[in-house]
Amino acid sequence: MFRVRNIAVTAVVVVAVLWGAAYAGAARNALAIFNLTPTNMEAMGYDGDILYALISALERQKTIELMSRRDMEEILFQAGLVQGGGTASVAEAGKALGINFILFGSVTKKPGRILATLKLMDVENKRLIKTWNKSFAGRGAILNEIPKFAAELTDTISNREESYAVPAAAAAQIAVKIENLRAKSQGKKVLLTWKFDPSQPIVGFNVYRSENSEGPYQYQGQTDQNLFDDAKIKQGKSYYYRVGLKLSSGEEIKSSLTAQIKSAGEKIPHPPLVMGGIGYIRRTEIKFVPSLMNEQEKFKIKAYKVYRKKSADSSWKNISSVSAKMTSQSELAFKVEDKQDLEDGETYFYAVASLDKKKRESPMSDPVIVKTIDRPVLKIEQDNLLRKISIAWEPQENIAGHYLYRRQGQNEWRKVAKIRAPAKPGVTDKKGLEDEQTYQYHLTAYDAKGESGPSNTIQTKTKDLPPFPQDVITQSGLVKSVKIFWAPVEDPDVGGYALYRGTGTADLKRITKVKGYKSNSFLDKGRGFNPLKDGQDYFYTIVSYNLFGADGKPTRAVMATTKPRPTPVQGIMTTKGADYIQIKWDKNPQNDIKTYILSRSRNNGYWSNLGKLTADQTVFKDVDLKPGSSYRYKIIALDKDGLKSDPVESENVASPVVKPKK
């Protein structure tokens, strides 16, 4: 039991006003945008459409300082917090992020419409500034209408000192409250009790009563303690009680809590003992045992009524009734499962009352608090990998596993992995990924009876196609071949290099693949019966390819020329002597000529070889002549690499040898 102290409320009001002034003077307006919660399966996907359209619009405006999603997800991951939930969860997350405002909400898909509820929270003061209810006809409408909403959101934040100025009375309401308001029969009266913080500026309490939960409530008396005896009751009636909090200023603040008592002044059953509760995915389970006092006092219990509420300040709601008959003799406790409209990661209060055959209901048991399983928190473990993405998340209890979903752009989400618990909280996705593509992922938890809503959405990217090698050079002047050199790409994900060749830059065709990322040269000799031509200009380009065989961009074309054949012999001329023909020619300009091949044809017949002459020889005398014949001579230059020039022929020369007379 507590007595209140006379503390002036002025200090509370001043603090609230000063907080608002300090906030209004901030240099920049830092905003974090949480993932929107799909309330049904049909809404999945539209949450991401709205989110990314809004972020894009705000980034174009450049008026609000928008927190990086990657930074936000990293901080929340490290702090063990999640995006979304109730206002308390959002405020706690905002405090960890160290920002001023958070936008959060939900998306619902109805026939022909997409409904979005968007809420803006003032993190420091832990209160909502504004709520928007938006309706879109489809994805096109989202893209067209979200920029207008972004401008409205910007104006709301920019004018925040006008948007949420806190009056003195409102500040007092925020500052004072009571908790755990309870009513129970005590003989021929009703005892009302509650809890409050004695440091609050409360000087007393007024008690009000009604026979209907909606009122009207009549004044019953006042007290300066946290209990009140109501002796003005009619036996067997049901009553509802509320409490007003009196401030030293004379002002009264009405608490929103309501306590109910049934069958006032009568002897009623005792509540069961709630042993505890367990939270699962969008469902809970509580366990309780009957009160032995009911049997001792001869109450014949027919059923148990299960009550639930979402916060300490809200009202209890009867959600189910359970038969008091045990289904099995071996069972010592009742188990009740609740899956009525439960949300992920939310805290719920449960209490149970006994109901006898005369429909007399006991007071509610002491409440038990149960929290449903949070939505998973997804994190990029490593991206920019070759056709794979590594993803991690925080481990979770009381689940069967996780489902991983993926999409590209605005496409539909597709389930790509099922990870059974208690596997390591991470997975590497390799299914059907392509090079240098952006992918979005979210995760859900599942058990035997359901699946959670989606986690935060992360955006990842696979590795780009490999870059082309640098410093490509060629070696010209080789016999029927070209050697190409390059600086290799130092990346084990490079499978090798593809080389392309052509006689012009417009007709390049692949000629080979050189395996291994450390390879740095190739000797091109042509193929089989198609060697490279002598003295031909060739153009080359190189492409790096990855371990999946996908080519990156090519290098700029470089040129090389094979070694040309010797030029044809110049200046060939013949002169006749008395018994010989002299052939003379100019020395070839190439300095690697090995020999000259001289051939002769008699009377335009076949060619016969006269011999191979040295590179320095430029004259030859043919003395093996026959009378009455004519001769032609042919000469070819041969270099040290075996390349031959085109042949050069002389004119026909009549033999100077005369046939002897008989």
Secondary structure, DSSP 8 states (H G I E B T S, - for coil): --B-----SHHHHHHHHHHHHHHHT-SS-EEEE---EESSGGGTTHHHHHHHHHHHHHHHH--SEE--HHHHHHHHHHHT--S-SSHHHHHHHHHHHT-SEEEEEEEEEETTEEEEEEEEEETTTTEEEEEEEEEESSHHHHHHHHHHHHHHHHHHHHTHHHHS---HHHHHHHH--EEEEEEEEETTEEEEEEEE-TTSS--EEEEEEESSTT---EEEEEESBSEEEE----TT--EEEEEEEE-TTS-EEE----EEESSTTS------EEEEEEE-SS-EEEEEE--HHHHHTT--EEEEEEEEESSTTS--EEEEEEESS-S-TT--SEEEEE-SS--TT-EEEEEEEEEETT--B------EEEE------EEEEEEEETTEEEEEE---SS--EEEEEEESTTS--EEEEEEETTS-SEEEE-TT--TT-EEEEEEEEEETTEE------EEEE--------EEEEEE-S-TT-EEEEEE----TTEEEEEEEEESSTTS-EEEEEEESTT--EEEE-EETTEE--TT-EEEEEEEEEETT--EEEE---EEEE-----------EEEE-SS-EEEE----S-TTEEEEEEEEEETT--EEEEEEEETT--EEEE----TT-EEEEEEEEEETTS-B---EE---EE--------
